[in-house]
Amino acid sequence: MTKGTAPVYFFFLMIWVLFTCFDGMAQTDSTDRNYTPYELLTSYYEQDFKPFKKRNIYTGLRFNLTDKYEENTDYLIQNIIDGDRLDYNIVLKGGYYISDYAMVGLSVNYFQNKFIGNIYREPDTVASNSITRGYSFTPNFRSTVPLTKNERLSFFTEMGVTFGNSTTLTRRTSNVDVVSKEYSKDFNFRVGISPGVTFFVMEAFAFEVQLDVLGYELNVTKGKDGASNQESKRIKQSVDFNINLLSLNIGLAYYIGAKRFSQ
């Protein structure tokens, strides 16, 4: 297994584990009868389907992977002659319904961004190798409004507070033997509102589409130059309100207890 394919294998392993565990939970939730695969897609939702009922448990997963090769690509301060970029982002979610249609939850995020290639920065061509790893925690509150009578389709609004940290290490080599290293550490704080839509595709499994539309963000970056040992600090604050359909977050969710109260 190569380093580049490790996140992909890890993702499919998590999917297999989640589906195995949730399959057993589903059988516990609906012990009153056995459903055919067709009924799990249709009549399963016609009676006693209450995914957002008090004491239900929510679990979710989102995974993003970008593997990109760039050649002769212009950016603001540099030109990438050729290079490979591998980015991935894993988000695990959990929640508990404290009342009907009201949930408190926690999201845990781990991500990595890696680049290896040759770049041109005046006046030299530089071999660059950089990697960023980070994590964040987001306590949140979600309010849900069903859009259909059987609650298969619903709209939700999620308010969350994010605390995160990341580190970046960059190594550049020019003129064969001239090596420079840069190290930086970021702290991130964000308060935001994210509306979305939930649709149950089979049994208690659902797809979620979510969009960040409003938020305040504080980012503090501390850096250090390996050659001069000079330290730097940057503080950035921003308030955003935008609707960008290209930044939709799509994930998989499972609701434990959706049919637990069947009669």
Secondary structure as the mmCIF struct_conf table of DSSP 4:
data_model
#
loop_
_struct_conf.conf_type_id
_struct_conf.id
_struct_conf.beg_label_comp_id
_struct_conf.beg_label_asym_id
_struct_conf.beg_label_seq_id
_struct_conf.end_label_comp_id
_struct_conf.end_label_asym_id
_struct_conf.end_label_seq_id
TURN_TY1_P TURN_TY1_P1 LYS A 3 THR A 5
HELX_RH_AL_P HELX_RH_AL_P1 ALA A 6 ASP A 29
TURN_TY1_P TURN_TY1_P2 SER A 30 ASP A 32
HELX_LH_PP_P HELX_LH_PP_P1 ASN A 34 THR A 36
HELX_RH_AL_P HELX_RH_AL_P2 PRO A 37 LEU A 41
TURN_TY1_P TURN_TY1_P3 THR A 42 THR A 42
HELX_RH_3T_P HELX_RH_3T_P1 SER A 43 TYR A 45
BEND BEND1 GLU A 46 ASP A 48
TURN_TY1_P TURN_TY1_P4 PRO A 51 PHE A 52
BEND BEND2 LYS A 53 LYS A 53
TURN_TY1_P TURN_TY1_P5 LYS A 54 ARG A 55
STRN STRN1 ILE A 57 ASP A 74
BEND BEND3 LEU A 76 ILE A 77
STRN STRN2 ASN A 79 SER A 99
TURN_TY1_P TURN_TY1_P6 ASP A 100 TYR A 101
STRN STRN3 ALA A 102 ARG A 121
TURN_TY1_P TURN_TY1_P7 GLU A 122 PRO A 123
STRN STRN4 ASP A 124 PRO A 146
BEND BEND4 LEU A 147 THR A 148
TURN_TY1_P TURN_TY1_P8 LYS A 149 ASN A 150
BEND BEND5 GLU A 151 ARG A 152
STRN STRN5 LEU A 153 SER A 174
TURN_TY1_P TURN_TY1_P9 ASN A 175 ASP A 177
STRN STRN6 VAL A 178 MET A 202
TURN_TY1_P TURN_TY1_P10 GLU A 203 ALA A 204
STRN STRN7 PHE A 205 GLN A 210
STRN STRN8 LEU A 214 ASP A 225
TURN_TY1_P TURN_TY1_P11 GLY A 226 SER A 228
STRN STRN9 GLU A 231 PHE A 241
HELX_RH_3T_P HELX_RH_3T_P2 LEU A 245 SER A 247
STRN STRN10 ASN A 249 ILE A 256
TURN_TY1_P TURN_TY1_P12 GLY A 257 PHE A 261
#
